[in-house]
């Protein structure tokens, strides 16, 4: 299969084979390929021809496309809502005529939408989101002075909510456009803390494209451009930028830079009351969650052990948004997997699902860890298989 990642394809074949309860010997016999060839294919040492791949897929009771494409996105109301959101933002600066509710009333709707994003209630979040965005775009064009800035702040929050759905559900082009609109609305609002929050969101674009050095530079520029953090919202906004920069540096395996940003985050974010600041959870508990995230990204065994041991005596407070708590357990599972503690990782993934099922179901790292658990499992675990099928990891 020219152009196919042989290693990824081999891992997917091994995962599905294990999920079906087949040995390599049994699969080779059923597919009528040699055992040595199958072993080479699963190890990534050899790419199968079209005929061999179709034979293996048939023996696994799946399709060649499924094996080639890997895990897919779940069916969801979110995907069905995407075209309407995409259409709504097309006329962001030229909105259609229509009703505009008072800003107080719109503010209440936006706050509910933000809560839904923070708690991964995406199916509810997207209901009528296109209409809300259209109305807020009209409000920004209609109002003047302070009211226009207020409307722009609300619109930035609505764009960010839409971006949360687009990014999580695998629509990177729409996510990138929404990120730029968040930044536009923040500039219109003339709110430095909101502009810092927009830079925080922008990092998603760099995550999606894998351009991490540019993402780190963008965060550093936003940190440098922010006013002196003399107020609680500004301390939270700049502290959040440092937290995210620490994760990016960790993913780049730059331990010194990651620790530098963590220290700055501790100085700023650790000194504000835990809360939601311009749509981001910031405070001592959020900082602790990022400590684990950085350890996972760096992947150093000693640091992972320290982080996992610390996690054994701490539980994220229920006052934190569900998505952040869920992500903590996903990162904990990743750390446990790296340390070879598969049973503990399985437990952590179950906790993550109970906290925020919609977040977990669309999470690529959850799919990857579940696929590994299925592939390495020595016995058939129906609960694990059901979970893996639910997130389309197999």
PLY file of the C-alpha trace (Angstrom):
ply
format ascii 1.0
element vertex 394
property float x
property float y
property float z
element edge 393
property int vertex1
property int vertex2
end_header
0.00 0.00 0.00
2.10 2.96 -1.23
1.89 6.05 0.99
0.49 4.10 3.93
2.11 4.36 7.35
3.08 0.71 7.75
3.64 0.93 11.50
0.24 2.50 12.20
-1.51 0.03 9.90
0.25 -2.91 11.56
-0.79 -1.73 15.00
-4.42 -1.35 13.89
-4.44 -4.87 12.44
-2.99 -6.26 15.68
-5.54 -4.32 17.75
-8.55 -5.55 15.77
-7.15 -9.10 15.72
-6.83 -9.11 19.49
-10.30 -7.62 19.86
-11.65 -10.50 17.76
-9.84 -13.01 19.99
-7.64 -14.32 17.18
-4.03 -15.41 17.36
-1.63 -14.49 14.60
-1.64 -18.13 13.52
-5.44 -18.22 13.27
-5.66 -14.92 11.39
-2.96 -15.95 8.94
-4.75 -19.21 8.22
-8.15 -17.55 7.79
-6.75 -14.82 5.54
-4.63 -17.36 3.67
-1.39 -15.46 4.11
1.83 -16.79 5.57
2.39 -16.38 9.30
5.78 -14.76 8.69
4.19 -12.19 6.37
1.49 -11.35 8.92
4.09 -10.90 11.63
6.05 -8.51 9.43
2.88 -6.57 8.59
1.84 -6.22 12.22
5.33 -5.11 13.23
5.35 -2.45 10.49
8.30 -4.07 8.71
6.22 -4.71 5.60
3.29 -3.04 3.89
0.60 -5.41 2.57
-0.49 -5.41 -1.03
-4.09 -4.49 -1.82
-5.07 -8.15 -2.15
-3.40 -9.14 1.15
-4.96 -6.20 3.00
-8.44 -7.07 1.73
-7.89 -10.71 2.74
-6.83 -9.69 6.26
-9.76 -7.27 6.54
-12.21 -9.99 5.48
-10.79 -12.40 8.04
-11.19 -9.70 10.69
-14.79 -9.01 9.59
-14.03 -5.40 8.77
-13.00 -3.40 5.69
-9.66 -2.40 4.26
-10.70 1.25 4.50
-11.34 0.87 8.23
-7.89 -0.59 8.76
-6.26 2.10 6.61
-8.10 5.07 8.07
-7.96 4.00 11.71
-10.33 5.22 14.42
-13.17 7.35 13.19
-15.35 10.02 14.71
-18.53 9.03 16.46
-21.94 9.83 15.03
-23.22 12.88 16.83
-25.60 15.81 16.70
-22.48 17.97 16.85
-21.39 16.91 13.38
-24.85 17.68 12.03
-24.72 21.17 13.54
-21.37 22.09 11.99
-22.65 23.29 8.56
-25.03 25.79 10.18
-22.26 27.16 12.41
-19.97 27.41 9.41
-22.64 29.38 7.51
-23.30 31.70 10.46
-19.72 32.89 10.80
-19.33 33.58 7.09
-21.11 36.93 7.52
-19.44 37.91 10.80
-18.92 41.53 9.65
-21.99 41.68 7.39
-24.76 40.10 9.47
-28.30 39.75 8.21
-31.08 41.85 9.67
-32.87 40.30 12.60
-33.87 40.67 16.24
-31.34 41.56 18.95
-32.17 40.78 22.56
-30.92 43.01 25.38
-27.27 42.38 26.28
-28.25 41.25 29.77
-30.41 38.51 28.30
-27.77 37.55 25.75
-25.18 37.42 28.53
-27.21 34.82 30.41
-27.44 32.63 27.30
-23.70 32.94 26.65
-22.87 32.02 30.25
-24.93 28.86 29.90
-23.16 28.07 26.62
-19.75 28.55 28.24
-20.75 26.24 31.09
-21.77 23.61 28.55
-18.37 23.88 26.85
-16.49 23.63 30.14
-18.48 20.54 31.10
-18.25 18.89 27.67
-22.00 19.03 27.04
-21.41 19.50 23.33
-24.67 18.01 22.11
-26.59 20.66 24.08
-24.05 23.39 23.34
-24.57 23.29 19.56
-28.38 23.52 19.78
-29.17 26.94 18.34
-25.53 28.04 18.54
-25.60 29.25 14.93
-28.56 31.52 15.71
-26.88 32.83 18.87
-23.71 33.65 16.95
-25.70 35.43 14.23
-27.55 37.50 16.82
-24.35 38.45 18.63
-22.74 39.44 15.34
-25.71 41.74 14.72
-25.34 43.13 18.25
-21.67 44.01 17.68
-22.56 45.88 14.48
-25.60 47.55 16.03
-24.18 48.85 19.32
-21.66 51.60 19.93
-19.25 52.47 22.72
-19.25 50.33 25.84
-22.23 48.27 24.69
-20.37 47.32 21.51
-17.38 46.16 23.56
-19.71 44.16 25.82
-21.33 42.52 22.80
-17.89 41.70 21.40
-16.91 39.99 24.67
-20.04 37.87 24.49
-19.38 37.07 20.83
-15.81 36.00 21.63
-17.17 33.56 24.22
-19.70 32.18 21.72
-17.02 31.76 19.05
-14.87 29.95 21.58
-17.73 27.62 22.47
-18.21 26.82 18.78
-14.48 26.27 18.44
-14.58 23.83 21.35
-17.06 21.70 19.42
-15.25 22.06 16.08
-11.84 21.22 17.53
-12.97 18.29 19.67
-15.07 16.77 16.89
-12.40 16.86 14.21
-13.13 19.93 12.08
-9.72 21.67 12.10
-10.46 24.08 9.26
-13.53 25.44 11.01
-11.66 25.52 14.32
-8.89 27.59 12.77
-11.39 30.09 11.37
-13.19 30.37 14.72
-9.90 30.97 16.53
-9.23 33.94 14.26
-12.73 35.25 14.95
-12.15 34.91 18.71
-9.07 37.09 18.26
-11.03 39.59 16.14
-13.79 39.85 18.75
-11.22 40.25 21.54
-9.58 43.16 19.72
-12.99 44.71 19.15
-13.72 44.42 22.88
-10.42 46.19 23.68
-9.94 43.87 26.66
-6.29 42.85 27.30
-7.27 39.84 29.42
-9.61 38.62 26.68
-6.88 39.08 24.07
-4.59 36.91 26.22
-7.35 34.31 26.40
-7.64 34.44 22.60
-3.91 33.69 22.33
-4.45 30.72 24.66
-7.14 29.36 22.34
-5.00 29.98 19.26
-2.59 27.28 20.43
-5.11 24.69 19.21
-4.15 25.60 15.64
-0.52 24.78 16.33
-1.43 21.57 18.16
-3.55 20.44 15.21
-0.83 21.17 12.66
2.04 19.93 14.82
3.91 23.25 14.51
4.88 23.42 18.17
7.81 25.89 18.01
5.56 28.47 16.36
2.90 27.80 18.96
5.38 28.42 21.76
6.54 31.65 20.09
2.93 32.82 19.76
2.31 32.20 23.45
5.50 34.01 24.42
4.53 36.97 22.26
1.13 37.10 23.93
2.78 36.98 27.36
5.12 39.82 26.41
2.29 41.87 24.91
0.03 41.60 27.95
-0.05 44.53 30.37
1.51 44.12 33.80
-0.71 41.54 35.58
-1.89 43.87 38.34
-5.48 42.63 38.44
-6.85 39.17 39.20
-8.26 38.64 35.66
-4.95 39.64 34.09
-2.95 37.43 36.47
-5.24 34.55 35.57
-5.00 35.25 31.83
-1.20 35.48 31.75
-0.89 32.57 34.17
-3.01 30.46 31.83
-0.70 31.39 28.94
2.27 30.15 30.99
0.43 26.91 31.82
-0.25 26.23 28.17
3.29 27.20 27.18
4.61 24.68 29.71
2.56 21.92 28.05
3.77 22.93 24.58
7.39 22.97 25.76
6.84 19.59 27.39
5.54 18.16 24.13
8.70 19.52 22.50
10.71 17.69 25.20
12.25 20.97 26.35
12.31 20.31 30.09
14.05 23.55 31.03
11.54 25.70 29.14
8.60 23.70 30.50
9.78 24.15 34.08
10.39 27.87 33.51
6.81 28.39 32.35
5.44 26.21 35.15
7.28 28.36 37.68
5.81 31.54 36.18
2.37 29.92 36.10
2.76 29.06 39.77
3.67 32.64 40.58
0.66 34.04 38.73
-2.07 31.40 38.41
-1.29 29.85 41.77
-2.04 33.15 43.45
-5.58 33.68 42.15
-8.74 32.07 43.52
-9.69 28.96 41.54
-12.30 30.01 39.03
-13.24 30.60 35.39
-11.50 33.60 33.85
-12.55 34.50 30.30
-13.59 30.90 29.71
-10.50 29.19 31.18
-10.21 27.45 34.55
-7.28 28.97 36.44
-6.05 28.58 40.00
-4.06 26.24 42.26
-5.98 23.09 41.29
-5.71 23.85 37.56
-2.00 24.44 38.03
-1.62 21.05 39.68
-3.39 19.40 36.76
-0.92 21.05 34.40
1.99 19.71 36.46
0.83 16.21 35.55
0.23 17.17 31.91
3.77 18.49 31.57
5.24 15.34 33.15
3.30 13.21 30.66
4.47 15.27 27.69
8.11 15.16 28.81
7.83 11.39 29.30
10.75 11.12 31.75
10.28 8.03 33.93
11.40 9.66 37.17
9.08 12.64 36.64
6.19 10.35 35.71
6.61 8.36 38.90
6.60 11.49 41.01
3.49 12.80 39.22
1.63 9.48 39.47
2.51 9.08 43.14
1.26 12.61 43.83
-1.97 11.79 41.98
-2.59 8.91 44.38
-3.26 11.33 47.23
-5.19 14.02 45.33
-8.54 14.23 43.58
-9.53 17.24 41.43
-12.24 19.18 43.25
-15.75 18.83 41.85
-15.91 22.61 41.57
-13.58 22.36 38.57
-15.19 22.05 35.12
-15.92 18.45 34.14
-13.72 18.62 31.06
-10.67 19.69 33.04
-11.22 16.94 35.62
-11.74 14.38 32.88
-8.57 15.48 31.10
-6.64 15.04 34.34
-7.59 11.36 34.45
-6.77 10.95 30.77
-3.30 12.34 31.42
-3.01 10.13 34.48
-3.86 7.10 32.33
-1.21 8.13 29.81
1.37 8.39 32.59
0.36 5.02 34.00
0.61 3.44 30.55
4.10 4.83 30.10
5.05 3.28 33.45
3.55 -0.08 32.44
0.68 0.13 34.94
-2.04 -0.92 32.52
-4.64 -1.93 35.11
-4.35 1.49 36.77
-4.59 3.21 33.39
-7.78 1.29 32.62
-9.27 2.47 35.92
-8.31 6.08 35.19
-9.92 5.96 31.74
-13.14 4.69 33.29
-13.14 7.60 35.76
-12.55 10.06 32.90
-15.56 8.64 31.07
-17.84 8.92 34.08
-16.91 12.58 34.53
-17.27 13.79 30.92
-18.40 11.12 28.45
-18.71 13.45 25.44
-15.19 14.75 26.00
-13.77 11.23 26.29
-15.60 9.86 23.27
-13.93 12.32 20.90
-10.47 12.29 22.51
-7.71 10.94 20.28
-5.44 10.04 23.18
-8.22 7.99 24.76
-8.59 6.07 21.51
-4.85 5.47 21.36
-4.59 4.21 24.95
-7.64 1.97 24.62
-6.30 0.50 21.38
-3.03 -0.28 23.16
-4.88 -1.91 26.07
-6.86 -4.07 23.63
-3.75 -4.98 21.66
-1.71 -5.94 24.74
-4.53 -7.62 26.65
-3.84 -11.24 27.56
-7.46 -12.07 28.15
-10.71 -10.96 26.58
-12.27 -8.13 28.59
-15.78 -7.37 27.38
-15.98 -4.04 29.25
-12.75 -2.88 27.66
-13.93 -3.96 24.20
-17.26 -2.17 24.64
-15.48 1.01 25.72
-13.04 0.78 22.78
-15.90 0.23 20.33
-17.86 3.13 21.85
-15.02 5.58 21.13
-14.32 3.83 17.77
-10.80 2.85 18.82
-11.28 -0.48 17.03
0 1
1 2
2 3
3 4
4 5
5 6
6 7
7 8
8 9
9 10
10 11
11 12
12 13
13 14
14 15
15 16
16 17
17 18
18 19
19 20
20 21
21 22
22 23
23 24
24 25
25 26
26 27
27 28
28 29
29 30
30 31
31 32
32 33
33 34
34 35
35 36
36 37
37 38
38 39
39 40
40 41
41 42
42 43
43 44
44 45
45 46
46 47
47 48
48 49
49 50
50 51
51 52
52 53
53 54
54 55
55 56
56 57
57 58
58 59
59 60
60 61
61 62
62 63
63 64
64 65
65 66
66 67
67 68
68 69
69 70
70 71
71 72
72 73
73 74
74 75
75 76
76 77
77 78
78 79
79 80
80 81
81 82
82 83
83 84
84 85
85 86
86 87
87 88
88 89
89 90
90 91
91 92
92 93
93 94
94 95
95 96
96 97
97 98
98 99
99 100
100 101
101 102
102 103
103 104
104 105
105 106
106 107
107 108
108 109
109 110
110 111
111 112
112 113
113 114
114 115
115 116
116 117
117 118
118 119
119 120
120 121
121 122
122 123
123 124
124 125
125 126
126 127
127 128
128 129
129 130
130 131
131 132
132 133
133 134
134 135
135 136
136 137
137 138
138 139
139 140
140 141
141 142
142 143
143 144
144 145
145 146
146 147
147 148
148 149
149 150
150 151
151 152
152 153
153 154
154 155
155 156
156 157
157 158
158 159
159 160
160 161
161 162
162 163
163 164
164 165
165 166
166 167
167 168
168 169
169 170
170 171
171 172
172 173
173 174
174 175
175 176
176 177
177 178
178 179
179 180
180 181
181 182
182 183
183 184
184 185
185 186
186 187
187 188
188 189
189 190
190 191
191 192
192 193
193 194
194 195
195 196
196 197
197 198
198 199
199 200
200 201
201 202
202 203
203 204
204 205
205 206
206 207
207 208
208 209
209 210
210 211
211 212
212 213
213 214
214 215
215 216
216 217
217 218
218 219
219 220
220 221
221 222
222 223
223 224
224 225
225 226
226 227
227 228
228 229
229 230
230 231
231 232
232 233
233 234
234 235
235 236
236 237
237 238
238 239
239 240
240 241
241 242
242 243
243 244
244 245
245 246
246 247
247 248
248 249
249 250
250 251
251 252
252 253
253 254
254 255
255 256
256 257
257 258
258 259
259 260
260 261
261 262
262 263
263 264
264 265
265 266
266 267
267 268
268 269
269 270
270 271
271 272
272 273
273 274
274 275
275 276
276 277
277 278
278 279
279 280
280 281
281 282
282 283
283 284
284 285
285 286
286 287
287 288
288 289
289 290
290 291
291 292
292 293
293 294
294 295
295 296
296 297
297 298
298 299
299 300
300 301
301 302
302 303
303 304
304 305
305 306
306 307
307 308
308 309
309 310
310 311
311 312
312 313
313 314
314 315
315 316
316 317
317 318
318 319
319 320
320 321
321 322
322 323
323 324
324 325
325 326
326 327
327 328
328 329
329 330
330 331
331 332
332 333
333 334
334 335
335 336
336 337
337 338
338 339
339 340
340 341
341 342
342 343
343 344
344 345
345 346
346 347
347 348
348 349
349 350
350 351
351 352
352 353
353 354
354 355
355 356
356 357
357 358
358 359
359 360
360 361
361 362
362 363
363 364
364 365
365 366
366 367
367 368
368 369
369 370
370 371
371 372
372 373
373 374
374 375
375 376
376 377
377 378
378 379
379 380
380 381
381 382
382 383
383 384
384 385
385 386
386 387
387 388
388 389
389 390
390 391
391 392
392 393
